[in-house]
Amino acid sequence: MRYLTERLGIAPARLLPIITALPTLLSLSIEKNLEPKVRFLVDEAGYSKDDIAKSPNLLAYSLEKRMRPRHEALSRMGVRMALGSMLSYSEEAFQRKFGFRDTLALATAKSRATAAKPAPEARKPLRSLVQVEQA
């Protein structure tokens, strides 16, 4: 809880309803889970700590399966959303709303453009989008 109050500036009084609704948040490793997510959201995705503090329950989402692929897909489409809006859609609703085929085409183009300089982390998150399309 100290991490959430000190690093993200969440008032201790606000934590009780959050932890009550999502107790698994307390079991997440700071070094292996919370800190990488916060670094990504702030340093790469451009959200503020205040954005994260507004909805710290979003830290329960997977960095590699939800946060990174959605941010990358929306960035390629030139779309910027509030953090909660970006992450809270189900996978199906997200694909329906933002046009999966366009996202896949943009992702494919980016993968080809960066093929000379492999970036497995940048391409890996798109796997969940591809799996849904193939199903």
C-alpha positions in Angstrom: 0.0 0.0 0.0 2.9 2.3 0.6 3.8 2.1 -3.0 0.4 3.3 -4.1 0.3 6.1 -1.6 3.9 7.3 -1.9 4.7 6.6 -5.6 1.3 7.4 -7.1 0.1 9.9 -4.5 -3.1 8.1 -3.7 -4.7 9.2 -0.5 -4.8 6.4 2.1 -8.6 7.0 2.5 -9.1 6.3 -1.2 -7.3 3.0 -1.0 -9.8 1.2 1.2 -12.6 0.9 -1.4 -10.0 0.1 -4.1 -8.4 -2.7 -2.1 -11.9 -4.0 -1.0 -13.0 -4.2 -4.6 -9.7 -5.6 -5.9 -7.7 -7.3 -3.1 -5.3 -8.9 -5.6 -3.8 -5.5 -6.1 -2.0 -6.0 -2.8 -0.4 -9.3 -4.0 1.2 -7.8 -7.1 5.0 -7.5 -7.0 6.2 -3.9 -7.0 9.5 -4.7 -8.8 8.1 -7.3 -11.3 4.6 -6.0 -11.8 3.5 -2.5 -10.6 6.7 -0.6 -11.3 7.1 -1.8 -14.9 3.4 -0.9 -15.6 3.8 2.6 -14.0 7.0 3.1 -16.0 5.4 2.1 -19.2 2.3 4.2 -18.6 4.2 7.3 -17.7 7.4 7.1 -19.8 6.2 5.4 -22.9 2.4 5.9 -23.1 2.6 9.5 -21.8 0.0 9.2 -18.9 0.6 11.0 -15.7 0.8 9.5 -12.2 -2.4 11.4 -11.6 -4.1 9.5 -14.4 -3.0 6.3 -12.8 -4.0 7.4 -9.3 -7.6 8.2 -10.6 -8.0 4.5 -11.4 -5.3 2.4 -9.7 -7.4 -0.7 -10.2 -6.2 -0.5 -13.9 -2.8 -1.7 -12.6 -4.4 -5.2 -12.3 -4.5 -5.4 -16.2 -1.6 -7.2 -17.9 1.2 -4.9 -19.3 2.0 -7.2 -22.2 -1.5 -8.5 -23.0 -3.6 -5.4 -22.6 -1.8 -2.1 -21.8 1.0 -2.2 -24.4 -0.9 -3.7 -27.3 -3.8 -1.2 -26.9 -1.6 1.8 -26.5 0.4 0.7 -29.6 -2.7 0.0 -31.7 -4.3 3.4 -30.8 -1.0 5.3 -31.3 -0.7 3.8 -34.8 -4.2 5.0 -35.5 -3.5 8.4 -34.1 -6.0 8.0 -31.3 -5.4 9.2 -27.7 -7.8 8.1 -25.0 -8.1 8.5 -21.2 -6.3 5.7 -19.5 -9.5 4.1 -18.0 -11.2 4.2 -21.4 -8.3 2.6 -23.2 -8.1 -0.4 -20.8 -11.6 -1.0 -19.6 -13.1 -2.3 -22.9 -13.3 -6.0 -23.3 -11.1 -7.4 -26.1 -14.1 -7.9 -28.3 -15.5 -4.4 -27.7 -12.1 -2.8 -28.2 -11.7 -4.5 -31.6 -15.2 -3.6 -32.6 -14.9 0.0 -31.6 -11.5 0.6 -33.2 -11.6 -1.6 -36.3 -9.4 -4.6 -35.8 -8.5 -4.9 -39.5 -7.1 -1.4 -39.7 -5.1 -2.0 -36.5 -3.7 -5.3 -37.9 -2.8 -3.6 -41.2 -1.0 -0.8 -39.3 0.7 -3.3 -37.0 1.9 -5.4 -40.0 3.3 -2.3 -41.7 5.2 -1.3 -38.6 6.5 -4.8 -38.1 7.9 -4.8 -41.7 9.4 -1.4 -41.2 11.2 -2.4 -38.0 12.2 -5.9 -39.2 15.8 -4.9 -39.6 15.9 -3.9 -35.9 13.9 -6.7 -34.1 11.8 -5.5 -31.2 10.0 -8.6 -29.9 8.3 -6.7 -27.1 6.7 -4.3 -29.6 5.3 -7.1 -31.7 4.5 -9.7 -29.1 1.4 -7.9 -27.6 -0.4 -8.0 -31.0 -0.6 -11.7 -30.6 -3.8 -11.5 -28.6 -5.4 -9.5 -31.3 -4.3 -12.0 -34.0 -5.6 -14.9 -31.9 -9.0 -13.4 -31.6 -9.2 -12.7 -35.3 -8.3 -16.3 -36.2 -10.9 -17.8 -33.8 
